[in-house]
Amino acid sequence: MSESSLEPENLGENNGNAAEQNSASEETVKHADLDAIEEIEEEGESLLEFDEDFTNYSKKDFVDLADRLLESMNSRTLSVADVKNIDNALKVVRSAFEDIQQAEKSEALKAYVAENGSDEGFEFRNDNYAIRFEGINIQIREKRQAFFQKLEREKEDYFEVKTRLLQRLREIVEIEEKGESKNNWESFKALQTEWKNAGNINSPHNGSLWSAYNALVDRYFDIRSIQNELKELDRKKNIEAKEAVVVKIEEIATSLQEMPINNVTLKKANELLQEYKHIGPGPREEQDALWERLKKAFDVIYDKKRELQSESAALSEEILKAKQQLLNQLLEYLKFNSDSINEWNAKTKEVQALQDQWNAIKGGMPREKGKEVSKSFWSSLKQFFKNKSEFFAKLEAKREANFVAKSELVKQAREILEKGDYSAPNTNRIIELQKKWKTIGHVPEKYKDSLFEEFKGICDTYFNNKREESKSQDSEYDKNLEAKTAICVEIEKLVEAGDTDLSRLPEFKKSFNAIGFVPRKDMKSIQDRFIKAINSYVKAASGLDKTEKDKLMLQNEAEVVLKAGGNLGKAENDIRRKIKALEDEITLTKNNLEFFGFSKNADKLKAEYQKKIDKAEAELKDLNAKLKLILTAN
């Protein structure tokens, strides 16, 4: 209950006694003591005290978040704590936004240098999001400045108003002392109302203003001669009102035994303290008792607040320790490097698990250390995903190169198919392209199936066409085999009948060679049969000695083999081995002759050895002639 309820019935009397004066003096002291109880500062919670994950935020997301902070500045109930919280939140948001902006600028510079060779002439222009974000920042700063300017003006107005009211109160007190006004009471009560309505903005002059006001109020009550009964009634009402407030504060203190303190409770206690301050004085003894009760209740509130701060600090340290451990684990992943997609994906799951653990830990950390750990964690997380992105960028570049290489193979295969030539060289070329395809790595996923199907389709079409062509060729080759076999049979019958005319030999060879290809599996056997047949034909002929026949048979073999596209390498090697063996044998035999004496038996042995030498030399001559024939034919 405030002094506004005090209204004397006889405004003209001024009969305050000594007791009343003493009481008023004591009230002044109590008011001074009451001012010593400071309001408990409400701790505002920062909008971003929790760990906000900006990893996936785009520039638009940051602009939208800044826009919401700007809207918060327009609130009618905006307080100093709100402005500070918005300012702190904006610092965090701006830092994260600038990280993105700096990254974009670095990438642009890197691209510019890569294209132009140097950074000369480089200019980075902000996009619309950056311009909007800066505009919002400017508006918030302007509103913040306007808010505090208004607050300062209110403080100045508060001081000015209350100073003016104090001057008026002094005038009322002086008039009361002179006893010149019987209506002075109404002026006093009106001034009390104005004083209360003037507000209680925090100011360095607040305490002195309150002390001066309470001293003048006490002085007024001391000098005012009012009816004691009315004064006592008013003081009784004041003490009842004060007690009601104290009871509410005690209830808050009692409730804190079973529940933790919070900002809502602190705010309610502050409001009740303000209400208590604006209630006028009461009887001294009862007011002293209320004062002790009020102080005791606030001691409980103070203790609970200190306990909360202590517990909060301990919890913050535990949270810091846990998150530091997660940061240390994350830092190890920055060393990871691999060429395997599966390994990168596996490591990504592990990193995301660390991120989930981080987000699951709720609560604040010590401000400076927590800010440092949090910044390191999120920047490390970004670095890991940046490393992963660089790996996939390189992989994608490699796959693009593979796509170009495989596309070239498709082009070459298509060109071979379009020629319609299914000969062995083209077939071998297609097979080579298929082998080369297998050595080239993966292509981008979007081309993987379509490019493979295109290449496979071309190769399948080529071999299907080749098989169709081979079917018709096989029929023709079978007919050729029958024709060549018939020539062999004819020659074999002539040999068997003894009808061998060497003049017909060129005709047989010409007819045999004029016939086309035979099946691959029969090529060697039909060739060997023909050579055997014509050589038998030569052996059965008359009019030639053995040497001439051997020479002719060797010539037959050379012609047939070379006409068929083969070579006489095997025959050449056989002859060279025989020549070497004969040369060695002749040399050895000649050396042995030198060891024989001049006896009769020795001469006989020397003759036999000489005979061997002569035979070997004749055979060597014949072999050299054959070798010359082969070399000439090749």
C-alpha positions in Angstrom: 0.0 0.0 0.0 1.5 3.4 -1.0 1.3 6.7 0.8 -1.5 7.6 -1.7 -3.9 6.0 0.7 -3.0 8.5 3.4 -5.5 11.4 3.3 -5.9 13.4 6.5 -9.3 14.5 7.5 -8.1 17.9 8.8 -5.7 19.3 6.3 -5.1 22.5 8.4 -3.6 20.8 11.4 0.2 20.6 11.9 0.5 18.8 15.2 3.2 16.1 14.5 4.8 15.1 17.8 8.3 13.9 18.7 7.4 10.2 18.4 6.2 10.8 14.8 9.4 12.7 14.0 11.5 9.9 15.4 9.4 7.4 13.4 9.9 9.4 10.3 13.7 9.6 10.8 13.8 5.8 11.3 11.8 5.4 8.1 14.4 7.4 6.3 17.1 5.0 7.6 15.0 2.0 6.5 14.4 3.4 3.1 18.2 3.8 2.7 18.7 0.2 3.8 16.0 -0.9 1.4 17.9 0.8 -1.4 20.9 -1.3 -0.5 19.1 -4.4 -1.7 20.1 -4.4 -5.4 17.8 -5.9 -8.0 19.0 -9.3 -9.1 20.3 -9.0 -12.6 18.4 -11.2 -15.0 20.7 -13.2 -17.1 19.6 -13.0 -20.7 20.1 -16.1 -22.8 21.9 -15.5 -26.1 20.0 -16.4 -29.2 22.9 -18.6 -30.2 24.3 -19.9 -26.9 23.5 -23.4 -28.3 25.7 -24.9 -31.0 24.1 -23.8 -34.2 25.3 -26.0 -37.2 25.8 -23.7 -40.2 27.5 -26.4 -42.3 24.7 -26.7 -44.8 23.6 -23.0 -44.6 23.5 -21.2 -47.9 23.9 -17.4 -48.2 20.1 -17.2 -48.6 19.6 -19.0 -45.3 21.9 -16.5 -43.5 20.1 -13.5 -45.1 16.7 -15.0 -43.9 18.2 -15.4 -40.4 19.5 -11.9 -40.3 16.1 -10.7 -41.5 14.5 -12.4 -38.5 17.0 -10.6 -36.2 16.0 -7.3 -37.8 12.3 -8.1 -37.1 13.2 -8.8 -33.5 14.6 -5.3 -33.2 11.1 -3.9 -34.0 9.5 -5.5 -30.9 7.6 -3.1 -28.6 8.9 -5.0 -25.6 12.5 -4.8 -26.6 14.9 -4.7 -23.7 18.6 -4.1 -23.2 19.2 -7.8 -22.8 17.3 -8.5 -26.0 19.4 -6.0 -28.0 22.6 -7.5 -26.6 21.4 -11.0 -27.5 20.5 -9.9 -31.0 23.9 -8.2 -31.3 25.8 -11.4 -30.1 23.8 -13.6 -32.5 24.5 -11.2 -35.4 28.2 -11.5 -34.7 28.1 -15.3 -35.1 25.9 -15.1 -38.2 28.1 -12.4 -39.8 31.2 -14.5 -39.1 29.8 -17.6 -40.7 28.5 -15.5 -43.7 31.8 -13.9 -44.2 33.5 -17.4 -44.2 31.3 -18.3 -47.2 32.0 -14.9 -48.9 35.7 -15.3 -48.4 35.6 -18.9 -49.7 33.8 -17.7 -52.9 36.3 -14.9 -53.3 39.2 -17.3 -53.0 37.7 -19.7 -55.5 37.0 -16.8 -58.0 40.6 -15.5 -57.6 41.9 -19.1 -58.1 39.8 -19.5 -61.3 40.9 -16.0 -62.5 44.6 -16.7 -62.0 44.2 -20.1 -63.7 42.6 -18.4 -66.7 44.7 -15.2 -66.9 48.0 -16.3 -65.4 48.0 -13.7 -62.6 45.6 -11.8 -60.3 46.2 -8.5 -62.1 42.8 -6.8 -62.9 40.9 -9.2 -60.6 37.7 -7.7 -59.2 35.2 -9.6 -57.0 31.7 -8.3 -57.0 29.2 -9.1 -54.3 26.0 -10.8 -55.3 22.5 -9.8 -54.3 22.6 -11.9 -51.1 25.8 -10.2 -49.9 24.3 -6.8 -50.7 21.0 -7.6 -48.8 23.0 -9.1 -45.9 25.1 -5.9 -45.5 21.9 -3.8 -45.8 20.3 -5.7 -43.0 23.4 -5.4 -40.8 23.3 -1.6 -41.3 19.6 -1.5 -40.4 20.2 -3.5 -37.2 23.2 -1.3 -36.2 21.0 1.8 -36.8 18.2 0.4 -34.8 20.6 -0.6 -32.0 22.1 2.9 -32.0 18.6 4.5 -31.9 17.6 2.2 -29.1 20.5 3.1 -26.9 20.2 6.8 -27.8 16.5 6.6 -26.8 17.6 4.8 -23.6 20.1 7.6 -22.8 17.4 10.2 -23.5 15.0 8.4 -21.2 17.7 8.3 -18.5 18.3 12.0 -19.0 14.5 12.6 -18.9 14.2 10.4 -15.8 16.9 12.4 -14.0 15.4 15.7 -15.2 11.8 14.7 -14.2 12.8 13.4 -10.8 15.0 16.4 -10.1 12.1 18.7 -10.9 9.8 16.6 -8.7 12.3 16.8 -5.9 12.4 20.5 -6.2 8.6 20.6 -6.1 8.6 18.3 -3.1 11.0 20.7 -1.3 8.6 23.5 -2.0 5.7 21.5 -0.6 7.8 20.6 2.5 8.7 24.3 3.0 5.1 25.4 2.6 4.1 22.7 5.1 6.7 24.0 7.5 5.3 27.5 7.2 1.7 26.2 7.6 0.6 28.4 4.7 -1.5 25.9 2.8 -4.3 23.7 3.9 -4.4 22.1 0.4 -0.8 21.0 0.6 -1.8 17.4 1.2 -3.4 17.0 -2.3 -0.3 18.5 -3.9 1.9 16.0 -2.0 -0.2 13.0 -2.9 -0.2 14.1 -6.6 3.5 14.5 -6.6 3.9 11.0 -5.1 1.9 9.6 -8.0 4.0 11.5 -10.5 7.2 10.2 -8.9 6.0 6.6 -9.1 4.8 7.0 -12.7 8.2 8.6 -13.7 9.7 5.0 -13.7 12.9 3.5 -12.3 15.4 3.4 -15.1 18.9 2.2 -14.0 21.0 5.3 -13.6 24.1 6.2 -11.5 21.9 8.9 -9.8 19.1 6.4 -8.9 20.3 5.8 -5.4 20.9 9.4 -4.5 17.5 10.4 -6.0 15.7 7.8 -3.9 17.6 8.8 -0.8 16.7 12.5 -1.3 13.1 11.7 -2.1 12.6 9.4 0.9 14.3 12.0 3.2 11.9 14.7 2.0 8.9 12.3 2.3 9.9 11.4 5.9 10.5 15.1 6.6 7.1 15.9 5.2 5.4 13.3 7.4 7.4 14.6 10.4 6.3 18.2 10.0 2.8 17.5 9.0 0.3 17.8 11.7 -2.3 15.3 10.9 -4.6 13.3 13.0 -2.6 10.6 14.7 -5.4 8.0 14.2 -5.5 8.6 10.4 -1.7 8.5 10.2 -1.6 5.2 12.2 -4.4 3.8 10.0 -2.4 4.7 6.9 0.8 3.2 8.2 -1.1 0.1 9.2 -2.4 -0.3 5.7 1.1 0.2 4.4 2.5 -2.5 6.7 -0.3 -4.8 5.6 0.6 -4.2 1.9 4.3 -4.7 2.6 3.6 -7.9 4.4 1.6 -9.2 1.5 4.6 -8.5 -0.8 7.0 -10.1 1.7 4.8 -13.3 1.9 4.9 -13.6 -1.9 8.7 -13.3 -1.8 8.9 -15.8 1.0 6.8 -18.2 -1.1 9.3 -17.9 -3.9 12.2 -18.6 -1.5 10.3 -21.7 -0.2 9.6 -23.0 -3.7 13.3 -22.9 -4.5 13.9 -25.7 -2.0 12.1 -28.1 -4.4 12.8 -26.6 -7.8 15.7 -24.9 -9.4 15.8 -21.1 -9.9 15.2 -19.6 -13.4 14.9 -16.3 -15.1 11.1 -16.2 -14.7 11.5 -16.6 -10.9 14.2 -13.9 -10.8 12.0 -11.5 -12.7 9.0 -12.1 -10.4 11.2 -11.4 -7.3 12.5 -8.2 -8.9 8.9 -7.0 -9.6 7.9 -7.7 -6.0 10.9 -5.8 -4.7 9.9 -2.8 -6.8 6.4 -3.0 -5.5 7.7 -3.1 -1.9 9.8 0.0 -2.5 6.9 2.0 -3.6 4.8 1.3 -0.5 4.9 4.0 2.1 6.3 3.6 5.7 4.7 1.6 8.5 5.1 1.3 12.3 8.8 0.9 13.1 8.8 -2.4 14.9 6.6 -4.2 12.4 8.6 -2.7 9.5 11.8 -3.9 11.1 10.4 -7.4 11.3 9.3 -7.3 7.7 12.7 -6.1 6.7 14.4 -9.0 8.3 11.9 -11.4 6.6 12.5 -9.7 3.3 16.3 -9.9 3.7 16.1 -13.6 4.7 14.0 -14.5 1.7 16.4 -12.7 -0.6 19.4 -14.4 1.0 17.8 -17.7 -0.1 17.3 -16.4 -3.6 20.9 -15.1 -3.8 22.2 -18.5 -2.5 20.1 -20.4 -5.1 21.4 -18.1 -7.8 25.0 -18.7 -6.8 24.4 -22.5 -6.6 22.9 -22.3 -10.1 25.9 -20.4 -11.4 28.3 -22.9 -9.8 26.5 -25.9 -11.2 26.2 -24.3 -14.5 29.9 -23.6 -14.6 30.8 -27.2 -13.6 28.4 -28.5 -16.3 29.8 -26.1 -18.8 33.3 -27.5 -18.1 32.1 -31.1 -18.5 30.4 -30.2 -21.8 33.6 -28.4 -22.9 35.7 -31.5 -22.1 33.3 -33.9 -24.0 33.2 -31.6 -27.0 37.0 -31.2 -27.0 37.3 -35.0 -27.2 35.0 -35.1 -30.2 37.0 -32.3 -31.8 40.2 -34.3 -31.3 38.6 -37.3 -32.9 37.4 -35.2 -35.8 40.9 -33.7 -36.4 42.2 -37.2 -37.1 39.9 -37.5 -40.1 41.4 -34.5 -41.7 44.5 -36.7 -42.3 42.5 -39.3 -44.2 43.2 -39.7 -47.9 42.2 -42.5 -50.3 41.4 -43.3 -53.9 38.5 -45.5 -52.9 34.9 -44.3 -53.0 33.8 -46.9 -50.5 36.5 -45.9 -48.0 35.4 -42.2 -48.3 31.8 -43.1 -47.8 32.7 -45.2 -44.7 34.7 -42.4 -43.2 31.8 -40.0 -43.9 29.5 -42.1 -41.9 31.9 -42.1 -39.0 32.3 -38.2 -39.2 28.5 -37.8 -39.3 28.3 -40.0 -36.2 30.7 -37.6 -34.5 28.5 -34.7 -35.6 25.4 -36.4 -34.2 27.2 -36.9 -30.9 28.2 -33.2 -30.8 24.6 -32.1 -31.5 23.3 -34.5 -28.8 25.3 -32.8 -26.1 23.0 -29.9 -25.0 24.1 -27.0 -22.9 26.5 -24.1 -23.0 30.3 -24.1 -22.6 32.6 -21.4 -21.0 32.2 -18.5 -23.4 35.7 -17.9 -24.8 36.9 -21.6 -24.7 33.5 -22.8 -25.9 33.5 -20.4 -28.8 37.0 -21.5 -29.8 36.2 -25.3 -29.6 32.9 -24.8 -31.4 34.5 -22.8 -34.2 37.3 -25.4 -34.6 34.8 -28.3 -34.7 32.6 -26.8 -37.4 35.5 -25.5 -39.5 37.2 -29.0 -39.2 33.9 -30.6 -40.3 33.7 -28.3 -43.3 37.4 -29.1 -44.1 36.6 -32.8 -44.1 33.7 -32.4 -46.5 35.8 -30.1 -48.6 38.5 -32.8 -48.9 35.8 -35.3 -49.8 34.5 -32.9 -52.5 37.9 -32.4 -53.9 38.4 -36.2 -54.1 35.1 -36.6 -56.0 35.9 -33.6 -58.2 39.2 -35.3 -59.2 37.4 -38.6 -59.6 34.8 -36.9 -61.8 37.5 -35.3 -63.9 39.2 -38.7 -64.4 35.8 -40.3 -65.3 35.2 -37.5 -67.8 38.6 -38.4 -69.4 37.6 -42.0 -69.4 34.4 -41.1 -71.1 36.3 -39.3 -73.9 38.6 -42.3 -74.3 35.8 -44.9 -74.4 33.8 -42.6 -76.8 36.8 -42.7 -79.1 36.7 -46.6 -79.0 33.0 -46.5 -79.8 33.8 -44.2 -82.8 36.6 -46.5 -84.1 34.4 -49.7 -83.7 31.6 -48.0 -85.5 33.9 -47.0 -88.4 35.1 -50.6 -88.7 31.5 -51.9 -88.7 30.3 -49.5 -91.3 33.1 -50.7 -93.7 31.3 -54.1 -93.9 34.7 -55.8 -94.1 34.9 -58.8 -91.7 38.4 -59.9 -92.6 41.0 -61.1 -90.0 42.7 -57.7 -89.6 39.4 -55.9 -88.9 38.4 -58.7 -86.5 41.7 -58.4 -84.7 41.2 -54.7 -84.5 37.8 -55.1 -82.9 39.2 -57.5 -80.4 42.0 -55.1 -79.6 39.4 -52.3 -79.0 37.5 -54.7 -76.6 40.7 -55.4 -74.7 41.5 -51.7 -74.5 38.0 -50.9 -73.2 38.6 -53.2 -70.2 41.8 -51.2 -69.3 40.0 -47.9 -69.1 38.3 -47.1 -65.8 34.8 -45.9 -64.9 32.9 -43.1 -66.7 30.4 -40.7 -65.1 27.4 -42.6 -63.8 24.9 -41.0 -66.2 26.9 -42.4 -69.2 27.9 -45.7 -67.7 25.1 -47.9 -69.1 24.3 -46.1 -72.3 28.0 -46.0 -73.5 28.6 -49.6 -72.6 25.5 -50.8 -74.4 26.4 -48.7 -77.5 29.9 -50.3 -77.6 28.7 -53.8 -76.9 25.9 -53.4 -79.5 28.5 -52.4 -82.2 30.8 -55.3 -81.3 27.9 -57.8 -81.2 26.7 -56.6 -84.6 30.2 -57.0 -86.1 30.6 -60.6 -84.9 27.0 -61.5 -85.8 27.6 -60.2 -89.3 31.0 -62.0 -89.5 29.4 -65.3 -88.4 26.8 -64.9 -91.2 29.5 -64.2 -93.7 31.5 -67.2 -92.4 28.6 -69.5 -93.0 28.6 -68.8 -96.7 32.5 -68.9 -96.8 32.5 -72.3 -95.0 30.4 -73.7 -97.8 32.8 -72.4 -100.4 35.8 -73.6 -98.5 34.4 -77.1 -98.3 34.0 -77.1 -102.1 37.6 -75.9 -102.5 38.8 -78.7 -100.2 37.0 -81.2 -102.4 38.6 -79.8 -105.5 42.1 -79.8 -104.0 41.6 -83.3 -102.7 40.5 -84.5 -106.2 43.8 -83.2 -107.6 45.8 -85.0 -104.9 43.8 -88.2 -105.6 44.5 -87.9 -109.4 48.3 -87.5 -108.9 48.3 -90.4 -106.4 46.6 -92.6 -108.9 49.1 -91.6 -111.6 52.0 -92.5 -109.4 50.4 -95.8 -108.5 49.9 -96.5 -112.2 53.5 -95.5 -113.0 52.2 -92.8 -115.4 54.5 -90.0 -114.5 55.2 -87.2 -116.9 57.2 -84.4 -115.3 55.9 -82.0 -118.0 52.5 -82.1 -116.3 53.9 -81.1 -112.9 53.6 -77.4 -113.4 49.9 -77.9 -114.5 49.1 -79.7 -111.3 50.7 -77.0 -109.1 49.0 -74.2 -111.1 45.6 -76.0 -110.7 46.1 -76.6 -107.0 47.2 -73.0 -106.3 44.3 -71.5 -108.4 41.8 -73.1 -106.0 40.7 -70.7 -103.2 40.8 -71.1 -99.4 39.9 -74.3 -97.6 38.6 -74.6 -94.0 41.3 -73.5 -91.5 41.4 -76.9 -89.8 42.2 -78.6 -93.2 44.8 -76.1 -94.5 47.9 -77.9 -93.2 46.7 -81.4 -94.0 45.7 -80.7 -97.6 48.9 -78.8 -98.3 51.1 -81.6 -96.9 49.1 -84.2 -98.9 49.6 -82.2 -102.1 53.4 -81.8 -101.5 53.7 -85.5 -100.7 51.7 -86.4 -103.9 53.8 -84.3 -106.3 57.1 -85.3 -104.6 56.0 -89.0 -105.1 55.2 -88.0 -108.7 58.8 -86.7 -109.0 60.4 -89.7 -107.4 58.5 -92.1 -109.7 59.6 -90.1 -112.8 62.5 -91.3 -114.9 65.3 -89.4 -116.6 66.5 -87.5 -113.4 69.2 -88.5 -110.9 68.6 -88.4 -107.2 70.1 -85.0 -106.7 68.0 -83.4 -109.4 64.9 -85.1 -107.9 65.7 -83.8 -104.4 66.2 -80.3 -105.8 63.0 -80.5 -107.7 61.1 -81.8 -104.7 62.5 -79.0 -102.5 61.4 -76.6 -105.2 57.9 -78.1 -105.2 57.6 -77.6 -101.4 58.9 -74.0 -101.6 56.4 -73.1 -104.3 53.4 -74.7 -102.6 54.2 -73.3 -99.2 55.0 -69.8 -100.5 51.9 -69.7 -102.7 49.8 -70.6 -99.7 51.2 -67.5 -97.8 53.5 -69.6 -95.6 57.3 -69.6 -95.3 60.1 -72.2 -95.4 61.6 -71.2 -92.1 61.4 -74.8 -90.7 62.9 -76.3 -93.8 65.6 -73.6 -93.8 66.4 -74.3 -90.1 66.6 -78.1 -90.7 69.1 -77.7 -93.6 71.2 -75.2 -91.6 71.4 -77.8 -88.7 72.4 -80.5 -91.1 75.0 -78.3 -92.7 76.5 -77.4 -89.3 76.5 -81.1 -88.3 78.3 -82.1 -91.5 80.8 -79.3 -91.2 81.7 -80.3 -87.7 81.9 -84.0 -88.7 84.3 -83.1 -91.6 86.5 -81.0 -89.4 86.7 -83.7 -86.8 87.5 -86.4 -89.3 90.2 -84.3 -90.9 91.7 -83.7 -87.5 91.7 -87.5 -86.8 93.6 -88.2 -90.0 96.7 -86.4 -88.7 97.0 -89.0 -85.8 97.4 -92.0 -88.1 100.9 -93.3 -88.8 102.4 -94.6 -92.0 101.8 -98.3 -91.5 100.0 -100.5 -93.9 96.9 -100.6 -91.5 97.0 -96.9 -91.1 96.8 -96.3 -94.8 93.7 -98.4 -94.9 92.0 -96.5 -92.1 93.0 -93.2 -93.7 91.3 -94.3 -96.9 88.1 -95.1 -95.1 88.1 -91.8 -93.3 88.8 -89.9 -96.5 85.9 -91.7 -98.1 83.7 -90.5 -95.3 85.0 -87.0 -95.8 84.3 -87.1 -99.5 80.8 -88.4 -99.0 80.1 -85.7 -96.3 81.4 -82.9 -98.5 79.2 -84.1 -101.4 76.2 -84.1 -99.1 77.3 -80.7 -97.8 77.4 -79.3 -101.3 74.0 -80.7 -102.0 72.6 -79.1 -98.8 74.1 -75.7 -99.6 72.5 -75.9 -103.0 69.1 -76.6 -101.4 69.7 -73.7 -98.9 70.4 -71.4 -101.8 67.2 -72.5 -103.5 65.2 -71.8 -100.3 66.8 -68.4 -99.8 66.1 -67.5 -103.4 62.5 -68.6 -103.2 61.9 -66.5 -100.0 
